[in-house]
Amino acid sequence: MFCVYILRSSSDKKLYVGYTNNLKRRLKEHSDGNNFSTKDRLPLELVYYEAYHNGEDAKERERFFKTGWGRQYIAKVLKNYFRSEKI
């Protein structure tokens, strides 16, 4: 099983998108500061994930989330989450 995941930094409120074949291990690597892209943005919160049977499908979805259309999709799907954060 492959997962596309979205993390949100508590320090700068920015999102990080990634994919993995082991979500639990990958989240631990992020929280332990073992990822160059997120080590200075700790702590991180998992806000969204999708599971796929095929790694190529997950990789394509990750690429989509990193586009403008993908960011708009994320904002729409998580609108209530982001709205509750503004309170």
Secondary structure as the mmCIF struct_conf table of DSSP 4:
data_model
#
loop_
_struct_conf.conf_type_id
_struct_conf.id
_struct_conf.beg_label_comp_id
_struct_conf.beg_label_asym_id
_struct_conf.beg_label_seq_id
_struct_conf.end_label_comp_id
_struct_conf.end_label_asym_id
_struct_conf.end_label_seq_id
STRN STRN1 PHE A 2 SER A 9
TURN_TY1_P TURN_TY1_P1 SER A 10 ASP A 12
STRN STRN2 LEU A 15 THR A 20
BEND BEND1 ASN A 21 ASN A 21
HELX_RH_AL_P HELX_RH_AL_P1 LEU A 23 SER A 31
TURN_TY1_P TURN_TY1_P2 ASP A 32 GLY A 33
TURN_TY1_P TURN_TY1_P3 PHE A 36 ASP A 40
BEND BEND2 ARG A 41 ARG A 41
BEND BEND3 PRO A 43 PRO A 43
STRN STRN3 LEU A 44 TYR A 52
BEND BEND4 HIS A 53 ASN A 54
HELX_RH_AL_P HELX_RH_AL_P2 GLY A 55 PHE A 65
TURN_TY1_P TURN_TY1_P4 LYS A 66 LYS A 66
BEND BEND5 THR A 67 THR A 67
HELX_RH_AL_P HELX_RH_AL_P3 GLY A 68 VAL A 77
TURN_TY1_P TURN_TY1_P5 LEU A 78 LEU A 78
HELX_RH_AL_P HELX_RH_AL_P4 LYS A 79 GLU A 85
TURN_TY1_P TURN_TY1_P6 LYS A 86 LYS A 86
#
